[in-house]
């Protein structure tokens, strides 16, 4: 297309461009940036002739382009007389290599387009950062939301110090449950435990958990939700046959939502452990939308109280039954099944991150610690201990 001075008739008043065609106006500018004067003419002609609005004359628009600058700086104060029957002319010298001498002004518009296209690299970087920054969780919204998830993904590291006749424990855990935003699916995981002591009994130094399961949760109506899972797991030191370490944990929990503040929770949690086969699940969750700082999940056997400090951080206190059952082999080649149990009271600080996880550090008090074996009537007890735990929930 030969380049020449030309006049373009506008089909929209400036007010209609501002109100209904901001994208079209920017299209003209971007076309000029990419394809030069010809691209500007073509885009301007298209947006000026398409649409149901009546054609009306428009004052000229103004472009100012410094020599050698490949970006348009549209920072000129713009004055407009909608009744003026003038037609816009293309900018002179708008691009390097243009056949027109520099400078000339055209295209006034009530928008300050310097805020749309800028040569300020800092502003460009800020816009790019805004475009890629994911939305972080709002803890105030979570605090006032309904109780619809009984178990969720929790990846953590738990440390209980101990040596000599005390019982030390270090676990790397990823419980076999779905993200809280998923409705159903299969899950797999492996947990790894390192043991220290006690000297009175020779326990294996390592224990493993391998699990495969399926979980489903949903909200059936405005007043009822459910969360259930079933899995098969092998819990053993894998020094010999792990047949006695096969277990089938499961849970089935329902939630009744009679109003915006209270949820009633009921169900069963089947642990399939030698010491505790099954636990009832019951209680209530209180969350007041008018006071989102506090949330009370008074649900046995996993109670928790949250105190929200800001949109991205909160404190909490929680209770938990710890331990499990594993098939092991003693140094004299005897096989047995060991069960360890404790009760945990934890205090933590939790923060959100850009990946949608809730990451927290906990310190806790561990008490009522017991160790027993299936083929022995004796039960070993240990003193109270403290716990340090890092956990990422989603």
C-alpha positions as CSV (number, residue, x, y, z in Angstrom):
1,X,0.0,0.0,0.0
2,X,1.6,3.3,-1.0
3,X,2.2,5.8,1.8
4,X,0.6,9.2,1.4
5,X,-1.2,11.8,3.4
6,X,-4.8,10.8,3.8
7,X,-7.9,11.8,5.7
8,X,-9.9,9.5,7.8
9,X,-13.5,10.1,8.7
10,X,-14.5,9.1,12.3
11,X,-17.7,7.2,12.8
12,X,-17.9,7.7,16.6
13,X,-18.0,10.8,18.8
14,X,-15.3,11.1,21.3
15,X,-17.8,10.3,24.1
16,X,-18.8,7.1,22.4
17,X,-15.2,6.1,21.9
18,X,-14.6,6.6,25.5
19,X,-17.7,4.8,26.7
20,X,-18.0,2.0,24.2
21,X,-14.8,1.7,22.1
22,X,-11.8,1.9,24.4
23,X,-10.5,-1.4,23.1
24,X,-11.0,-0.2,19.5
25,X,-9.1,3.0,20.1
26,X,-6.2,1.0,21.6
27,X,-6.3,-1.3,18.6
28,X,-5.4,1.7,16.4
29,X,-2.5,2.6,18.6
30,X,-1.1,-0.9,18.8
31,X,-1.5,-1.3,15.0
32,X,0.6,1.9,14.6
33,X,3.2,0.5,16.9
34,X,3.5,-2.8,15.1
35,X,2.8,-2.0,11.4
36,X,3.6,1.7,11.1
37,X,1.5,4.3,9.4
38,X,-0.2,1.9,7.1
39,X,-1.3,-0.3,10.0
40,X,-2.7,2.8,11.8
41,X,-4.7,3.8,8.7
42,X,-6.2,0.3,8.2
43,X,-7.1,-0.2,11.9
44,X,-8.6,3.3,12.2
45,X,-10.7,2.9,9.1
46,X,-12.0,-0.5,10.4
47,X,-13.0,0.7,13.8
48,X,-14.5,3.8,12.4
49,X,-16.8,2.0,10.0
50,X,-18.0,-0.9,12.1
51,X,-20.9,-0.8,14.5
52,X,-24.5,0.4,14.8
53,X,-23.8,3.9,15.9
54,X,-24.5,6.8,13.6
55,X,-21.6,8.5,11.9
56,X,-20.7,11.9,13.3
57,X,-17.8,14.2,12.6
58,X,-15.0,14.3,15.2
59,X,-12.1,16.6,15.9
60,X,-8.6,15.5,15.1
61,X,-6.7,13.4,17.5
62,X,-3.1,14.2,18.5
63,X,0.0,12.0,18.5
64,X,3.4,13.4,19.6
65,X,6.4,11.2,18.8
66,X,10.0,12.3,19.6
67,X,12.6,11.5,17.0
68,X,14.1,8.0,17.3
69,X,11.5,6.9,19.8
70,X,9.7,3.7,18.8
71,X,7.0,4.1,21.5
72,X,4.2,6.6,21.3
73,X,4.0,9.1,24.1
74,X,0.4,10.4,24.1
75,X,0.8,12.8,27.1
76,X,-0.4,15.9,25.4
77,X,-3.3,17.8,27.0
78,X,-6.2,16.9,24.8
79,X,-9.0,19.3,23.8
80,X,-12.0,18.3,21.9
81,X,-14.8,20.1,20.1
82,X,-17.3,17.4,19.1
83,X,-19.1,19.8,16.7
84,X,-16.0,20.5,14.7
85,X,-16.3,19.0,11.3
86,X,-12.6,18.2,11.0
87,X,-11.0,15.0,10.0
88,X,-7.9,13.4,11.5
89,X,-4.6,13.3,9.6
90,X,-1.9,10.9,10.3
91,X,1.0,11.9,12.5
92,X,4.0,13.3,10.7
93,X,7.3,11.6,11.4
94,X,5.5,9.1,13.7
95,X,7.9,6.3,12.8
96,X,11.6,6.2,11.7
97,X,11.8,6.1,8.0
98,X,8.5,7.8,7.5
99,X,8.3,10.0,4.4
100,X,6.7,12.9,6.4
101,X,8.9,15.5,8.0
102,X,8.9,15.8,11.8
103,X,6.9,17.1,13.8
104,X,3.1,17.4,13.4
105,X,0.2,16.8,15.8
106,X,-3.1,15.0,15.2
107,X,-5.7,12.9,17.2
108,X,-6.9,14.7,20.3
109,X,-9.0,12.6,22.7
110,X,-10.2,13.1,26.3
111,X,-8.2,10.1,27.5
112,X,-4.7,10.7,28.8
113,X,-3.2,7.8,26.8
114,X,0.2,8.2,28.4
115,X,-1.3,6.0,31.1
116,X,-2.1,3.3,28.5
117,X,1.2,3.3,26.6
118,X,4.3,4.5,28.4
119,X,8.0,4.4,27.8
120,X,8.5,4.1,31.5
121,X,10.2,0.7,32.0
122,X,9.2,0.6,35.6
123,X,5.5,1.0,34.8
124,X,5.8,-1.8,32.2
125,X,7.4,-4.1,34.7
126,X,4.7,-3.3,37.2
127,X,2.0,-4.2,34.7
128,X,3.7,-7.4,33.9
129,X,4.0,-8.3,37.6
130,X,0.3,-7.6,38.1
131,X,-0.6,-9.8,35.1
132,X,1.3,-12.9,36.4
133,X,0.7,-12.6,40.2
134,X,-1.7,-15.3,41.3
135,X,-4.5,-14.6,43.7
136,X,-3.6,-15.5,47.3
137,X,-6.0,-17.0,49.7
138,X,-7.9,-14.6,52.0
139,X,-7.8,-16.0,55.5
140,X,-10.8,-13.9,56.6
141,X,-12.9,-15.5,53.8
142,X,-11.7,-19.0,54.9
143,X,-12.5,-18.2,58.5
144,X,-16.1,-17.4,57.7
145,X,-16.6,-20.2,55.2
146,X,-18.6,-23.4,55.9
147,X,-17.1,-26.6,57.2
148,X,-17.1,-28.8,54.2
149,X,-13.7,-30.6,54.3
150,X,-12.9,-33.2,57.0
151,X,-9.4,-34.3,55.7
152,X,-7.2,-32.5,53.2
153,X,-3.7,-32.7,51.8
154,X,-1.1,-32.0,54.6
155,X,2.6,-32.4,53.8
156,X,4.8,-32.1,56.9
157,X,7.9,-32.8,58.9
158,X,7.4,-33.7,62.6
159,X,10.2,-34.0,65.1
160,X,10.0,-35.4,68.7
161,X,13.4,-35.3,70.4
162,X,14.4,-38.3,72.4
163,X,17.3,-40.7,73.2
164,X,18.3,-43.2,75.8
165,X,15.2,-44.6,77.4
166,X,13.1,-41.8,75.8
167,X,11.5,-42.3,72.4
168,X,12.5,-40.0,69.6
169,X,10.7,-39.7,66.3
170,X,11.2,-37.9,63.0
171,X,8.5,-38.2,60.4
172,X,8.3,-37.0,56.8
173,X,4.6,-37.2,56.0
174,X,2.2,-36.6,53.1
175,X,-1.2,-38.0,54.2
176,X,-3.3,-39.6,51.5
177,X,-6.0,-36.9,50.9
178,X,-7.0,-34.5,48.2
179,X,-6.5,-30.8,47.9
180,X,-9.4,-29.0,49.5
181,X,-10.5,-27.6,46.2
182,X,-10.9,-31.0,44.5
183,X,-14.1,-32.9,44.6
184,X,-12.9,-36.5,44.0
185,X,-10.0,-38.6,42.8
186,X,-7.5,-41.3,43.5
187,X,-4.6,-40.6,45.9
188,X,-1.2,-42.2,46.6
189,X,1.5,-41.4,49.1
190,X,4.4,-42.6,51.1
191,X,5.4,-41.6,54.7
192,X,8.8,-42.2,56.2
193,X,9.6,-42.4,59.9
194,X,13.0,-42.4,61.7
195,X,13.1,-43.8,65.3
196,X,15.5,-43.1,68.1
197,X,15.4,-45.3,71.2
198,X,14.3,-46.6,73.6
199,X,17.2,-48.7,74.8
200,X,15.0,-51.1,76.6
201,X,13.6,-52.5,73.4
202,X,15.3,-52.9,70.0
203,X,13.0,-51.2,67.6
204,X,13.7,-50.9,63.9
205,X,15.3,-47.6,62.9
206,X,12.9,-46.9,60.0
207,X,9.2,-47.4,59.3
208,X,7.3,-46.8,56.1
209,X,3.7,-46.2,55.0
210,X,2.5,-46.8,51.5
211,X,-1.1,-45.9,50.7
212,X,-3.5,-46.0,47.8
213,X,-7.0,-44.6,48.2
214,X,-10.0,-42.7,46.8
215,X,-11.7,-39.7,48.3
216,X,-14.9,-37.8,47.4
217,X,-16.5,-34.7,48.8
218,X,-19.3,-32.5,47.6
219,X,-22.1,-30.1,48.7
220,X,-25.4,-31.6,47.8
221,X,-27.5,-28.7,48.8
222,X,-27.4,-25.4,50.7
223,X,-27.7,-27.4,54.0
224,X,-25.7,-30.6,53.5
225,X,-22.2,-31.6,52.5
226,X,-20.1,-34.8,52.8
227,X,-16.5,-36.0,52.8
228,X,-15.5,-39.7,52.6
229,X,-12.5,-41.7,51.7
230,X,-11.3,-45.3,51.6
231,X,-7.8,-46.6,51.2
232,X,-5.5,-49.6,51.6
233,X,-2.1,-49.2,53.1
234,X,1.0,-51.2,54.0
235,X,2.7,-50.1,57.3
236,X,5.9,-51.9,58.0
237,X,9.7,-51.8,58.3
238,X,9.8,-54.2,55.3
239,X,12.5,-56.3,56.9
240,X,10.4,-59.4,56.4
241,X,6.8,-60.2,55.4
242,X,4.5,-57.1,55.7
243,X,1.3,-59.1,55.7
244,X,0.3,-58.1,59.2
245,X,0.9,-54.4,58.3
246,X,-1.9,-54.2,55.8
247,X,-4.7,-51.9,57.0
248,X,-7.8,-50.2,55.5
249,X,-8.3,-46.7,56.9
250,X,-11.4,-44.9,55.9
251,X,-13.8,-42.1,57.0
252,X,-17.3,-41.0,56.2
253,X,-18.4,-37.6,57.5
254,X,-21.5,-35.5,56.9
255,X,-22.0,-31.8,57.5
256,X,-25.3,-30.1,58.2
257,X,-25.5,-26.3,57.6
258,X,-28.6,-24.9,59.3
259,X,-27.5,-21.2,59.0
260,X,-24.6,-18.9,58.1
261,X,-22.7,-19.3,61.4
262,X,-22.9,-22.9,62.5
263,X,-22.2,-26.3,60.9
264,X,-22.9,-29.6,62.6
265,X,-20.5,-32.5,61.9
266,X,-21.2,-36.2,62.3
267,X,-19.7,-39.5,61.0
268,X,-17.0,-42.1,61.7
269,X,-13.2,-42.3,61.3
270,X,-12.1,-45.9,60.8
271,X,-8.3,-46.0,61.8
272,X,-7.9,-49.8,61.7
273,X,-5.2,-49.6,64.4
274,X,-4.6,-52.2,67.1
275,X,-5.2,-49.7,69.9
276,X,-8.1,-47.7,68.3
277,X,-10.2,-49.4,65.6
278,X,-12.7,-46.6,65.0
279,X,-13.5,-43.1,66.4
280,X,-16.8,-41.2,66.2
281,X,-16.7,-37.9,64.5
282,X,-19.0,-35.3,66.0
283,X,-19.1,-31.6,67.0
284,X,-19.8,-28.2,65.5
285,X,-18.0,-25.4,63.7
286,X,-18.8,-21.8,64.6
287,X,-17.8,-19.1,62.1
288,X,-19.4,-15.7,62.3
289,X,-19.2,-13.6,59.1
290,X,-19.5,-10.4,61.2
291,X,-16.5,-11.5,63.3
292,X,-14.2,-13.4,60.9
293,X,-11.2,-13.1,63.2
294,X,-12.3,-16.2,65.2
295,X,-13.2,-19.7,63.9
296,X,-14.0,-22.6,66.2
297,X,-13.8,-26.1,64.8
298,X,-15.0,-28.0,67.9
299,X,-15.0,-31.4,66.0
300,X,-13.8,-34.6,67.7
301,X,-11.2,-36.1,67.1
302,X,-9.6,-33.1,65.3
303,X,-10.5,-29.9,67.1
304,X,-9.0,-26.6,66.1
305,X,-9.4,-22.9,66.9
306,X,-8.2,-20.1,64.5
307,X,-7.4,-16.5,65.3
308,X,-6.9,-14.6,62.1
309,X,-4.5,-11.7,62.2
310,X,-4.6,-10.5,58.6
311,X,-5.6,-11.7,55.1
312,X,-2.4,-13.7,54.9
313,X,-1.6,-14.9,58.5
314,X,-3.3,-16.4,61.5
315,X,-2.6,-18.3,64.8
316,X,-4.2,-21.5,65.8
317,X,-4.5,-24.2,68.4
318,X,-5.3,-27.8,67.5
319,X,-5.5,-31.3,69.0
320,X,-4.7,-34.6,67.4
321,X,-4.3,-38.3,68.1
322,X,-0.8,-39.4,67.0
323,X,0.9,-42.7,66.3
324,X,0.0,-45.8,64.3
325,X,0.4,-49.5,63.8
326,X,3.3,-51.2,62.0
327,X,4.5,-54.8,61.2
328,X,8.1,-55.1,62.4
329,X,10.9,-57.6,62.8
330,X,13.2,-57.7,65.9
331,X,16.9,-58.3,65.7
332,X,16.4,-62.0,66.7
333,X,14.1,-62.4,63.6
334,X,10.9,-62.4,65.6
335,X,8.0,-60.7,63.9
336,X,5.5,-58.6,65.7
337,X,3.1,-55.7,65.3
338,X,3.9,-52.5,67.3
339,X,1.5,-49.7,68.0
340,X,2.6,-46.3,69.2
341,X,0.0,-43.8,70.5
342,X,0.2,-40.2,71.9
343,X,-2.0,-37.1,72.2
344,X,-0.8,-33.8,70.8
345,X,-1.7,-30.3,71.6
346,X,-0.2,-27.9,69.0
347,X,0.1,-24.1,68.7
348,X,1.0,-22.8,65.3
349,X,1.3,-19.7,63.1
350,X,0.0,-20.1,59.5
351,X,0.5,-18.0,56.4
352,X,-0.7,-18.2,52.8
353,X,1.6,-18.3,49.8
354,X,1.3,-17.7,46.0
355,X,0.8,-21.4,45.3
356,X,-2.4,-21.6,47.3
357,X,-0.9,-23.4,50.2
358,X,-1.3,-22.7,53.9
359,X,2.2,-23.1,55.4
360,X,2.7,-23.2,59.2
361,X,5.2,-23.9,62.0
362,X,3.9,-25.6,65.1
363,X,5.2,-26.3,68.5
364,X,3.3,-28.8,70.7
365,X,3.1,-30.8,73.8
366,X,3.0,-34.6,73.5
367,X,1.6,-36.6,76.4
368,X,0.1,-40.0,77.3
369,X,2.7,-41.7,75.2
370,X,2.4,-45.5,74.9
371,X,4.1,-48.3,73.1
372,X,2.6,-51.8,72.9
373,X,3.0,-55.0,70.9
374,X,0.4,-57.5,69.6
375,X,2.2,-60.6,70.9
376,X,3.2,-59.1,74.3
377,X,0.9,-58.1,77.1
378,X,3.3,-55.5,78.4
379,X,2.9,-51.8,77.6
380,X,5.7,-49.2,77.7
381,X,5.1,-45.6,78.7
382,X,7.3,-42.6,78.0
383,X,7.5,-39.1,79.5
384,X,5.9,-36.1,78.0
385,X,7.8,-34.4,75.1
386,X,7.6,-31.4,72.9
387,X,7.1,-31.3,69.2
388,X,8.3,-29.2,66.4
389,X,6.4,-29.4,63.1
390,X,6.4,-27.8,59.7
391,X,3.3,-28.4,57.6
392,X,1.9,-27.2,54.2
393,X,-1.9,-27.6,53.7
394,X,-4.0,-27.2,50.6
